[in-house]
Every structure is written in C-alpha cells, then in structure tokens.
Amino acid sequence: QQPLYLVYTEKDSDSDGTKFSGALLNALGVVCMFVTVTFLLVLLYKYRFIKTIVGWFVLTSFFLLFQMGWMWVDLFCTAYQIPYNTVPMVFVMFNFAVVGLVSIFWRGAQFMTQGYLICVSCMMGWFLSRLPEWTTWGVLAAVAIYDIVAVLAPKGPLKVLVEESQKRNEPIPGLVYESKSFKARQRLGEASRTPNYGTAEAASSPNADTAPLPLEAQQDPPQSPQPQPQ
C-alpha cells in the first residue's frame, strides 16, 4: 500500500511520459508534506511549544523503531525461515524502542546514541527506497531543491528556525547526530573548566601539590612590626 501523499501509482504498462509526469506529481506531494511539517515545527518553536515538539519527536521515533524495526526482523526471519513467537517479539521490540528513546532524548552512551540515530536514518532511507523507480528519482531531486530553498532563501523555514535558535541561544530539539567522540567531548569539558584553588575540593585533589597558588597566597605575608627598645 502506497503512502497517502503519493498521487500517482506507477505501473509497468505506463509510458515513460506518463511515469515522468506521475513522478513529478508524487514529488510535489512529498515536498508539500515536508513544507507543512517544517512550517508547523517553526511555529511550535517560535511560540515556545518545546514540550509539544519533544513529545512529537518521541512518539514518532517510538513508532519508527518499534514498527519498522519489527518489519526488518520479520523480513529477516521470513527470508531465512526462522520461526518466532509474537508475544516475545512484542516485548523485545518494545524494549528496543524504549532504550532508543532513552539514548536519543535523555542520556546514554555516545555509541548507543549514534547507533540509534544511524538506525533511524537507515529505516527512513529503506522506506523511501521502496517507492517506485521514477518516483524515487523525482522525490530525491525535489527534496534536494527544497532543502536548498529552505536553508538559503531569506524567509526559508529552516533558515528562520536556525536564526530563532541563535537569537535565543538555545538548541533546536530534534534528532541530531554528533560525530564527536566521547573522549574528545571529555577533553573539551576538562579544558573549559576553570580551577578554583581556594576550595577544599581543590586542596584534596591528587594534583593539589603541584597546583599553582592564588595570587594572594604568592605574595609575601605582612611582617609584624619589630618592638622598639626603650
């Protein structure tokens, strides 16, 4: 069953002209869906409906990981004739989706977060690859043109979203892949810390013996006046 935003159903008996025009209609339908979703995201972010955005992304990611993950497992088991039971599979895929949500939207190991984000991207790419051939190429071209316009146009939705985020100095909630390793992030975090050597925590640290003293401690202590002989 094809998605609702696809207007034309491609058939092998259709001519190349009919397939081309149908692919253009399908690409237009996909771009209209992207425009609607992007402007909705911009409006929600502009009026500070952050919890609504996060809930939207969480719900979408859960169904993506649960439903499409199950489809992958089912196709794999069907191809290799591996039997499985529905009840344990529901439990396994539910836990798979919940762990993914925790890793992406809350906290988790860096490799798990990156792995789940790659998995989400692969699922979306696999879904788009199941479209008809002419529609696939039309959608790829239309989405590329839409991305250029949305980012570079003066009033493009993505440009407006980024400018609003920079104005508030707040991150945009979403599924963002970070290629920075955990050790690199840890080194940057340690380099950005300013040590306070006047606290008890610094005095008890293993490097307290070699830590430089504050400026006041480096100055010579005031000398007491010598008693004058009478």
Salt bridges, closest charged atoms under 4 A:
GLU163 OE2 - LYS159 NZ 3.72
GLU164 OE1 - LYS167 NZ 3.93
GLU164 OE2 - ARG168 NE 3.18
GLU170 OE2 - ARG48 NH1 3.81
GLU170 OE1 - ARG168 NH1 3.92
GLU178 OE1 - ARG185 NH1 2.52
